[in-house]
Amino acid sequence: MNYTNFENLVEKINHDLGAEFCNQFQIKRRDLAMKERLASRDKLFGNVKDGWAINKGGGIEVQYHIGYDATDSIIVYGLGFNTQYVPFANEMSMVGYMRPFINAFLQMEARIREILPDYEFVYGSADELRNPQEGQYYLYGKSIEVGEDAMGFIIEDAHYNVMIEDFKRQFAVYVEIYDNKNKLFKTIYNMDSITKLLHEKGQIILQGAPGTGKTYTAKDIAEFIIFNAVSEDKAIQNRNLEKCDQFKIIQFHAAYSYEDFVRGITATTIGSSISYNTINKTFAEFAETANTNFINSKKNHDELSVDTWIDREFEKFSQGVEREISETGRLQLTDKVYIFQVDDDCFRYKGDIWSYDGRANFKELKKLIKVNIGKPLKDMEFPDSISTHVRYRKSYYLPIINLFYNRAEPYHALAVEAEELKDYILIVDEINRANLPSVLGELIYALEYRGEKVSSMYTLDDGTSSIVIPPNLLIIGTMNTADRSVGHIDYAIRRRFAFVDMLPTPRPVKEFALPYFKIVSSLFIRNYDAIGNWDQPKIERSEHLASDIRPEDVWIGHSYFIAADEGKFKLKLQYEVVPILKEYLKDGVLLDSAKSIINELS
C-alpha cells in the first residue's frame, strides 16, 4: 500500500481503527486521567509533528506512539514514555510526571510481555527505564521496514494489518498501566508523605494490629528511599535490599540487650588463649558506616584524594604484612616486639616476654598516616584527634607507620569523584518487644541530638568511647498494638519517634475474600460502607468492641485475607482469623455480642 507521506498514513490508521474503537479508547482515557471532556470521539492519533504522532490528549502520561524514521526507512510504534520537554507541564519535572507510569510498567512487566510477546524496546531498555533521565524517550513496541518510490513510501499490507491489530491489542496493556499507575500513585503519594516525615523526624514507628503490613510497608519505604521505586515482586525487593549496604533489618525480642544491639564484649579464641574485645554491634556498626558516608560527602577533592591514597596503599601494606607473617611467623617492629597476626581491623603484636597481646587499630593507624604524610619518624605527631589509648602505645604505632611509609608509593594527587550523600535505613521489627530503655541506653539522647558524640558505657579497644548517630541514618520501627504483653514505650522514647497508624485496607483482597473482610471489620468498626478514603478513614467504633480499646489498635489486617485461591483462604480463615478473634473474645477486646458472628465464620 502506497502513502504519499506520514500524515497520510496516520489518517488511514485513524480511519481503519474505526470510530467505535477510537471512541472507546478516548472514553477510557478520560476516566483514567480523571478528565471532564473527551480528547476526541473518532480519532486515536492527533496531528503529526516532527515525524511523530501520539494519542489525542496525551502529553504527560504513557502514550500510543507512532513515528517515521526516514533515515533508516522504518515505521516505529507502540507505548511510549517521554521525559522530554512539554510546554504545559511545569508543576514538576518530566521524570516526575512519568515515573508513576514507568513504575507501573516495571511492576507488571512480566504480564505485559505475556500479552504482547512480540513487543520489545525499540528505544531505550527496561534497565534504562529503571533510572529515567530528563530529556529521554523510551518506546516499547515494534518497527517495520518501509519501501520508497516516487509516490512516497510503501508498507506491505500484511505489515499494515498487523500494526492495526497491535494497536487494538495494546489497549489492554495501556489500560492496565494507567490503572496500576493510579493505584500506585496513591501508594507512592502516601509513601512520599511518610518518607518526608521520616527524613524530618529521623525515626518513625509503624504501629497497628496484626496483619496490617507493617514490616511489608517498612521494606517498601526503605526500597522507595534507596532505589526510588517499589517492587511488586517481594522476592526481587528482598534480594535488592539484602545486597545493599544501605539497608539492615533486625528483630527485637524480650531477651535483647544493649550488648546485642549497640556495643559489647566478645570473646575470641586465638590458639589456646581467649581474647576479650569490645566491639560495635549491629546499631553502632551501621551508624559508623552511615556516618563515614556523611563525613565523606562533605570532603573536598584534596581530602578525598588523600583518603583514597591511604586506603589503597594501606590495603597493599596489610596484605604484604600478612604474607610475610605466613612465611616467617612474625614481622619484627623493634628488637623485642613483633606483629604475629593480621585481623580485619588491626595488627596484633606482642613482646618476647609478654603474657598478653596488643592491637594496632587500622582506623587509628590511618588517622596517624594522614596527619603525618611526608614527615620523618622523629617529627611525627599524635594530635588530640588520636585516642589516649593510641598515644600511650606510640612506641608500637610509630614503627608500623614508618614501615608503611617505607613500603608505600609516594603520595600524589588522585583523580577521585565526590562521594554522594546516601540514606541508610535500619528497620527494627517488633521494636516494643524488648526493654527499650535498657537496649537503647545513651541512644535515647543521641536520637534527638543527631551528629553529636555521645559516650557509650563501653570503650572500644582503640580507645573510642563515643557513638554518633548521623542525620542520614533513618530508623523505622514496627509495633504490634494488639499485643498487651509486650514492653511499654515510655514518654521519653515515645517523644523521639513519630507514630504512624497502619490500618487494614481492602485494596489487595480478592473478590472471594472481600465479604469475610467486611464481616470481620464490622467487629471493630461500624461504618465500613461509609469509608471512602481507605488511607485515612474516619473510623466509628463498633458496638462489638470494648469501650476502652481503639479500633486502630486491634482491627486485624488485610494480610489475613490475602490468598492465591478460595481454598487456601478458607484454611486461613479457619486456622488464623477465627483463632485470633476468639483470643480477642477471651481477653475482653471483643464483647460477647461478637460471639455469634465469629461462630458463623467457622
C-alpha positions in Angstrom: 0.0 0.0 0.0 1.4 3.4 -1.0 1.3 6.5 1.2 2.2 10.0 0.0 3.5 11.0 3.3 3.5 10.1 7.0 0.4 12.3 7.7 -1.5 10.2 5.1 -0.5 7.0 7.0 -1.8 8.4 10.3 -5.1 9.5 8.8 -5.5 6.0 7.3 -4.8 4.3 10.7 -7.4 6.5 12.5 -9.9 5.5 9.8 -9.2 1.8 9.9 -9.1 1.5 13.6 -12.7 2.7 13.4 -14.8 5.3 15.3 -16.0 2.7 17.8 -12.5 1.7 19.0 -11.3 5.3 19.0 -14.3 6.4 21.0 -13.9 3.5 23.4 -10.2 4.4 23.9 -10.9 8.1 24.5 -13.7 7.4 27.0 -11.4 5.1 28.9 -8.5 7.5 28.8 -10.8 10.3 30.1 -11.9 8.2 33.0 -8.3 7.0 33.8 -6.9 10.6 33.6 -9.9 11.9 35.6 -10.7 14.5 32.9 -14.1 16.1 32.3 -14.0 16.0 28.5 -13.0 13.6 25.7 -10.0 14.5 23.7 -11.7 13.1 20.6 -14.6 10.9 19.6 -13.4 9.4 16.4 -9.6 9.6 16.4 -6.8 7.8 18.2 -3.8 9.8 16.9 -3.6 13.6 16.9 -1.6 15.8 14.5 1.8 14.8 13.1 4.7 16.8 14.4 8.4 16.3 13.5 7.6 12.8 12.2 5.7 11.6 15.3 2.1 11.3 16.4 0.7 10.4 19.8 -2.8 9.6 21.0 -5.0 12.7 21.3 -5.0 14.1 24.8 -1.6 12.6 25.6 1.3 14.6 26.9 2.5 13.7 30.4 1.4 10.1 30.6 2.0 6.7 28.9 1.1 7.3 25.2 0.3 5.5 22.0 3.2 6.5 19.7 3.9 6.1 16.0 6.8 7.6 14.2 8.6 7.6 10.8 12.4 7.3 10.7 13.3 8.4 7.2 17.0 7.8 7.8 16.5 4.0 8.4 13.3 3.8 6.4 11.2 2.3 9.3 7.9 2.9 11.0 8.1 2.6 14.8 5.1 2.3 17.0 4.0 1.1 20.5 3.7 2.5 24.0 6.0 5.5 24.8 7.4 7.1 27.9 8.5 10.6 27.1 10.6 12.6 29.6 11.3 15.4 27.1 10.0 18.9 27.5 6.3 19.5 27.3 5.3 23.2 27.3 2.3 23.0 29.7 3.9 20.6 32.2 5.5 22.9 34.7 4.4 21.7 38.1 7.2 19.1 38.3 9.9 17.6 36.2 9.1 15.4 33.3 10.6 12.4 35.1 8.3 13.3 38.0 5.3 13.2 35.7 6.3 9.9 34.0 7.8 8.0 37.0 4.4 6.6 38.2 3.7 5.3 34.7 7.2 3.9 34.5 6.9 2.2 37.9 3.5 0.7 36.9 5.1 -0.7 33.7 8.1 -2.2 35.5 5.9 -3.8 38.2 3.8 -5.6 35.6 6.5 -6.1 33.0 6.2 -9.9 33.1 2.4 -9.7 32.5 2.9 -7.2 29.7 5.3 -9.5 27.9 2.7 -12.2 28.1 0.1 -10.0 26.5 2.5 -8.6 23.9 5.1 -11.3 23.4 6.4 -9.8 20.1 7.0 -6.3 21.5 10.4 -5.1 22.7 12.2 -1.9 23.5 12.7 0.0 20.2 14.3 2.9 22.0 15.8 2.6 25.5 15.6 -0.6 27.6 14.0 -1.8 30.8 17.3 -1.2 32.7 17.4 2.4 31.4 13.7 2.8 32.4 14.5 1.9 36.0 16.6 5.1 36.2 14.9 7.5 33.8 16.6 10.7 32.8 15.3 14.1 31.8 15.0 14.6 28.1 14.9 10.9 27.1 12.4 8.8 25.2 11.6 5.1 25.7 9.4 3.2 23.3 8.1 -0.4 23.9 6.7 -1.8 20.6 7.8 -2.7 17.1 9.5 -1.4 14.0 8.6 -2.3 10.4 10.6 -1.6 7.3 9.1 0.6 4.5 9.9 0.9 0.9 10.1 4.2 -1.0 9.1 5.2 -4.5 8.3 8.4 -6.4 4.8 8.5 -4.8 6.0 8.3 -1.2 6.6 5.2 0.8 5.2 1.7 0.8 4.1 -0.6 3.6 3.2 -4.2 2.8 -0.5 -4.9 3.5 0.3 -7.8 5.9 2.6 -5.5 8.0 -0.1 -2.8 8.0 -2.8 -5.2 9.1 -0.6 -6.4 12.0 0.0 -2.8 13.1 -3.7 -2.2 13.2 -4.3 -5.3 15.3 -1.3 -4.4 17.5 -2.9 -1.0 18.4 -6.0 -2.8 19.4 -4.1 -5.5 21.4 -2.0 -3.0 23.3 -5.1 -1.1 24.5 -5.5 -3.7 27.3 -1.9 -3.0 28.4 -2.4 0.7 28.2 -5.4 0.5 30.5 -3.6 -1.8 33.0 -0.5 0.5 33.1 -2.7 3.6 33.6 -4.9 1.8 36.2 -1.9 0.4 38.0 -0.4 3.9 37.9 -3.4 5.4 39.6 -3.3 2.8 42.4 0.5 3.2 42.7 0.2 7.0 42.7 -1.9 6.8 45.8 0.5 4.4 47.4 3.5 6.4 46.4 1.9 9.6 47.4 1.3 8.1 50.9 4.9 6.7 50.7 6.2 10.1 49.9 4.4 11.7 52.9 5.8 9.0 55.2 9.3 9.4 53.9 9.1 13.2 54.3 8.1 12.5 57.9 10.9 10.0 58.3 13.5 12.5 57.0 12.1 15.2 59.2 12.0 13.2 62.4 14.8 10.7 61.8 12.9 7.8 63.2 9.3 6.6 63.0 7.3 3.6 64.3 4.6 2.0 62.1 2.0 0.8 64.6 -1.0 -1.3 64.1 -2.8 -4.6 64.7 -1.5 -7.9 63.3 -1.7 -8.3 59.5 -1.7 -4.6 58.6 1.5 -4.9 56.6 3.9 -3.0 59.0 7.1 -4.9 58.1 5.9 -5.1 54.4 5.5 -1.3 54.3 8.7 -0.7 56.2 10.6 -2.5 53.4 8.6 -0.6 50.8 9.7 2.6 52.4 13.3 1.5 52.5 13.3 0.5 48.8 11.5 3.7 47.9 14.2 5.8 49.6 17.2 3.8 48.4 16.1 2.9 44.9 13.3 5.5 44.2 10.9 2.6 43.3 8.8 -0.1 45.0 9.0 -3.7 43.7 5.7 -5.6 43.3 7.7 -8.8 43.4 8.8 -9.0 47.0 11.5 -11.7 46.2 13.2 -9.1 44.0 12.8 -6.5 46.7 14.4 -8.7 49.3 17.3 -9.5 47.0 17.8 -5.8 46.3 17.8 -4.9 49.9 19.9 -7.8 51.1 22.7 -6.8 48.6 22.5 -3.2 49.6 24.9 -1.8 52.3 22.4 1.0 53.0 19.9 -1.4 54.5 19.7 -3.5 57.6 16.8 -5.2 59.4 16.7 -6.7 62.9 14.0 -8.0 65.1 13.8 -7.3 68.8 12.8 -9.9 71.4 12.4 -10.0 75.2 16.0 -11.1 75.9 17.6 -8.5 73.6 20.1 -6.2 75.3 22.3 -3.2 74.8 25.3 -5.6 74.3 23.4 -7.3 71.5 22.3 -4.1 69.7 24.8 -1.3 70.4 28.2 -2.3 71.8 29.5 -5.2 73.9 32.4 -7.5 74.8 33.1 -10.5 72.6 35.3 -13.5 73.4 37.7 -14.6 70.6 39.8 -17.7 70.7 43.4 -17.3 69.5 45.3 -20.5 69.6 44.9 -21.8 73.1 44.1 -18.4 74.6 40.9 -16.4 74.8 40.9 -12.7 73.9 38.1 -10.4 75.1 37.4 -7.4 72.9 34.9 -4.6 72.9 33.2 -4.3 69.5 30.5 -2.4 67.8 27.3 -4.4 67.4 24.5 -4.0 64.8 23.5 -0.5 65.5 26.9 1.1 66.3 28.5 -0.6 63.3 25.7 0.6 60.9 25.8 4.1 62.4 29.5 4.2 61.8 29.0 3.2 58.1 26.4 5.9 57.7 28.5 8.5 59.4 31.5 7.7 57.3 29.4 8.4 54.2 28.0 11.6 55.8 31.6 12.8 56.5 33.0 11.8 53.1 30.2 13.5 51.3 31.4 16.8 52.7 35.1 16.4 51.9 36.8 18.4 49.2 38.8 16.9 46.4 42.2 17.2 48.1 41.0 15.4 51.2 39.2 12.7 49.2 42.4 12.2 47.2 44.5 11.7 50.4 42.0 9.3 51.9 41.7 7.3 48.7 45.5 7.0 48.5 45.8 5.9 52.2 43.0 3.3 51.8 44.7 1.9 48.6 48.3 1.8 50.0 47.2 0.6 53.4 45.4 -2.3 51.8 48.5 -3.3 49.9 50.6 -2.8 53.0 48.5 -5.0 55.3 48.4 -7.7 52.6 52.2 -7.6 52.5 52.4 -7.9 56.2 50.1 -10.9 56.2 52.2 -12.6 53.5 55.4 -12.0 55.5 53.9 -13.4 58.7 52.7 -16.5 56.8 56.2 -17.1 55.6 58.3 -16.2 58.7 55.7 -16.3 61.5 56.3 -12.7 62.5 57.1 -9.2 61.4 59.6 -7.5 63.7 58.7 -4.0 64.9 61.5 -3.5 67.5 64.2 -5.8 68.9 61.6 -7.3 71.3 58.2 -6.6 69.8 56.7 -8.1 66.6 53.4 -8.4 64.7 52.2 -12.0 64.7 48.7 -11.8 63.2 46.6 -9.6 60.9 42.9 -9.3 61.7 40.1 -7.5 59.7 40.6 -4.3 61.8 44.0 -4.4 63.4 47.5 -5.8 63.6 48.1 -8.0 66.6 51.5 -7.6 68.2 53.3 -8.9 71.3 56.7 -9.0 73.0 59.1 -11.9 73.6 58.2 -11.9 77.4 54.6 -10.6 77.3 51.7 -12.6 78.6 49.2 -10.7 76.5 49.0 -9.2 73.0 48.3 -5.7 71.8 46.2 -4.4 68.9 47.2 -1.7 66.5 43.9 -0.5 65.1 43.7 0.2 61.4 41.4 3.2 61.8 43.8 4.9 64.2 46.8 4.0 62.1 45.2 5.7 59.0 44.5 8.8 61.1 48.2 9.0 62.0 49.3 8.4 58.5 47.0 11.2 57.3 48.3 13.8 59.7 52.0 12.8 59.2 52.3 12.4 55.5 55.9 13.3 54.5 57.2 13.7 58.0 60.3 11.8 59.2 59.8 9.4 62.1 61.3 11.8 64.7 58.8 14.6 63.8 55.6 12.5 63.7 52.7 14.0 65.8 49.9 12.5 67.8 47.2 15.2 67.7 44.2 15.4 70.0 42.0 13.6 67.5 44.1 10.4 68.2 42.8 8.4 71.2 44.5 8.3 74.5 44.8 4.5 74.1 47.0 5.0 71.0 49.1 7.8 72.4 50.1 5.5 75.3 51.2 2.9 72.7 53.0 5.3 70.4 56.2 3.3 70.6 54.4 0.4 68.9 52.4 2.5 66.4 55.3 4.6 65.2 57.3 1.7 63.8 54.3 0.5 61.9 53.7 3.9 60.4 57.4 4.2 59.5 57.3 0.8 57.9 54.2 1.8 55.9 55.9 4.9 54.5 59.0 2.8 53.5 56.8 0.4 51.6 54.1 2.7 50.1 54.3 4.5 46.9 54.9 8.3 47.4 51.7 10.3 47.7 50.4 12.0 44.6 47.0 13.6 43.9 44.5 11.1 42.5 41.5 11.6 40.2 38.6 10.9 42.5 34.9 11.6 42.4 33.0 13.3 45.2 31.1 10.8 47.4 27.3 11.1 47.2 25.4 11.5 50.4 23.2 8.4 50.9 20.4 7.5 53.3 20.9 4.4 55.4 17.8 2.6 56.6 17.6 0.4 59.7 14.3 -1.5 60.3 13.7 -2.6 63.9 10.9 -5.1 63.7 8.8 -5.6 66.8 10.6 -2.7 68.4 8.4 -2.8 71.6 9.2 -6.5 72.4 12.5 -5.5 74.0 13.0 -3.4 77.1 13.8 -0.2 75.1 15.4 1.9 77.8 17.8 -0.9 78.6 18.5 -1.7 74.9 18.9 1.8 73.7 20.9 3.3 76.6 22.5 6.6 75.7 20.9 6.3 72.2 17.8 7.8 73.7 19.7 11.0 73.9 21.6 10.5 70.6 18.4 10.1 68.7 17.4 13.6 69.5 20.8 15.1 69.0 21.9 13.8 65.7 25.6 14.3 64.8 26.7 14.8 68.4 29.2 12.4 70.0 27.5 10.5 72.9 29.6 8.5 75.4 28.9 4.8 75.4 29.1 2.6 78.5 31.8 0.6 76.7 35.0 1.8 75.2 36.4 0.1 72.1 39.9 -1.3 72.1 41.1 1.6 70.0 40.0 4.0 72.7 36.8 5.2 71.0 34.2 5.7 73.7 31.6 7.7 71.8 28.8 6.9 69.3 27.4 9.3 66.7 24.0 8.9 65.0 24.3 10.9 61.8 21.4 12.6 60.0 21.5 10.1 57.2 20.7 7.1 59.4 16.9 6.6 59.3 15.2 4.2 61.7 11.8 2.5 61.0 10.3 0.6 63.9 7.3 -1.7 63.7 5.0 -2.2 66.7 2.1 -4.6 67.2 -0.5 -2.6 69.1 -2.8 -5.6 69.8 -0.3 -7.5 72.0 -0.6 -6.2 75.6 2.1 -8.5 76.8 4.9 -6.6 75.2 7.0 -3.8 76.7 5.7 -0.4 77.3 7.2 2.6 75.4 7.8 5.3 77.9 7.2 9.0 77.2 10.9 9.9 76.7 11.3 7.3 73.9 7.8 8.0 72.5 8.7 11.7 72.1 11.6 10.8 69.9 9.6 8.8 67.4 6.8 9.8 65.1 4.0 7.1 65.2 2.1 6.2 62.0 -1.1 4.1 62.2 -1.2 1.2 59.8 -4.8 0.3 59.0 -6.4 -2.6 57.1 -7.3 -1.9 53.5 -9.5 -4.0 51.1 -7.3 -3.0 48.2 -5.2 -6.2 47.9 -8.1 -8.5 49.0 -9.5 -10.7 46.2 -13.3 -10.8 45.5 -13.8 -14.2 47.1 -12.4 -12.9 50.4 -13.9 -9.4 50.5 -17.3 -10.4 52.1 -15.4 -12.0 55.0 -13.1 -9.0 55.3 -16.2 -6.8 55.6 -17.8 -9.1 58.3 -14.6 -9.2 60.4 -14.1 -5.5 60.0 -17.6 -4.9 61.3 -16.5 -6.4 64.6 -14.1 -3.4 65.0 -15.7 -0.5 63.0 -19.3 0.5 62.5 -19.0 2.4 59.2 -17.3 0.0 56.7 -19.5 1.0 53.8 -19.2 4.7 54.6 -15.4 4.8 54.5 -14.4 6.3 51.1 -10.7 7.1 51.7 -9.1 3.9 53.0 -5.8 5.6 53.6 -7.1 8.0 56.2 -10.6 6.6 57.1 -12.8 8.3 59.7 -13.5 5.4 62.0 -16.6 4.8 64.1 -16.2 2.2 66.9 -18.2 -1.0 66.5 -20.7 -1.9 69.2 -18.9 -5.2 69.5 -15.6 -3.6 70.6 -14.7 -2.9 74.2 -15.1 0.8 75.0 -11.5 1.3 76.3 -9.8 0.0 73.2 -9.1 1.9 70.0 -10.3 0.1 66.8 -7.0 1.1 65.1 -5.1 -1.0 67.7 -6.8 -4.3 67.2 -8.6 -4.3 63.9 -6.9 -7.3 62.2 -5.3 -6.5 58.9 -5.8 -7.4 55.2 -2.9 -9.9 55.1 -5.2 -12.4 56.9 -7.5 -12.2 53.8 -4.9 -12.5 51.0 -4.7 -15.9 49.5 -4.0 -17.3 46.0 -7.4 -19.1 45.8 -10.6 -19.6 47.7 -9.5 -23.0 49.1 -6.3 -21.5 50.7 -8.3 -18.6 52.0 -10.7 -20.9 53.8 -7.8 -22.5 55.6 -6.5 -19.1 56.7 -10.0 -18.2 57.8 -10.3 -21.4 59.9 -6.8 -21.5 61.3 -5.7 -17.9 61.5 -8.6 -15.4 61.5 -11.1 -17.3 63.7 -8.5 -18.2 66.4 -7.3 -14.6 66.8 -10.9 -13.4 67.1 -11.6 -16.0 69.8 -8.5 -14.8 71.6 -9.9 -11.3 71.5 -13.2 -12.6 73.0 -11.3 -14.3 75.8 -9.2 -11.2 76.5 -12.2 -8.9 76.6 -11.2 -7.0 73.5 -14.4 -8.1 71.8 -17.7 -8.3 73.6 -20.0 -11.3 73.9 -22.2 -9.8 71.1 -19.4 -10.7 68.6 -19.5 -14.4 69.5 -22.3 -15.4 67.2 -20.7 -13.6 64.2 -17.4 -15.3 64.9 -19.1 -18.7 65.1 -20.7 -18.2 61.8 -17.3 -17.7 60.2 -16.1 -21.1 61.5 
